[in-house]
């Protein structure tokens, strides 16, 4: 075989390899492009179609900022219960708290795009607490960290205009009784809606 024939075969082999790579690239674009479109479609559904609009009785509360201070620092707010404002560096653990959560901590949870449910009852109310536990179990995990961003805590009755209050960043809903369906709608409306909602679990 002379050099010309060898070069021609090599060139043909390179052409076949180039065509194969081109086909692979095309299929990769089709596959990953399709997956990307599917993810976008799910996100659009979740954040647009799946998120309820304004709810009856929902109040907008003027934003008080989002500064951070050391745990235990004395805090004061223009509106009580606070739904924004200066708060402590650490948020509370999501779920139903066994002891009252300080305002400076639960405001941080709101900043992270969670919702907070406040309640007060004397001397205790195990049935209501169980209802809240069931609510947390039913709430869907928030994208993208798969975290259920619900915090429930007892609160000072003198600062509560109603037995139960639903909070989100800059928003409040006063409730006279436990309403699971309404609370889940509140959660779906505001989850990840805080200033750092989509960036923090």
Secondary structure, DSSP 4 states (H G I P E B T S, - for coil): --HHHHHHHHHHHHHHHHHHHHHHHHHHHHHHHHHHHHHHHHHHIIIIISS--PPTT-EE-------EE-TT-----SSSS-SSSSEESSPPPSEE-SSPPPHHHHHHHHHTT-EEEEE--SS--HHHHHHHHHHHHHSPPBTTTTB--EEEEE--GGG-SSSEEEEETTEEEEESS--HHHHHHHHHHHTT-STTGGG--
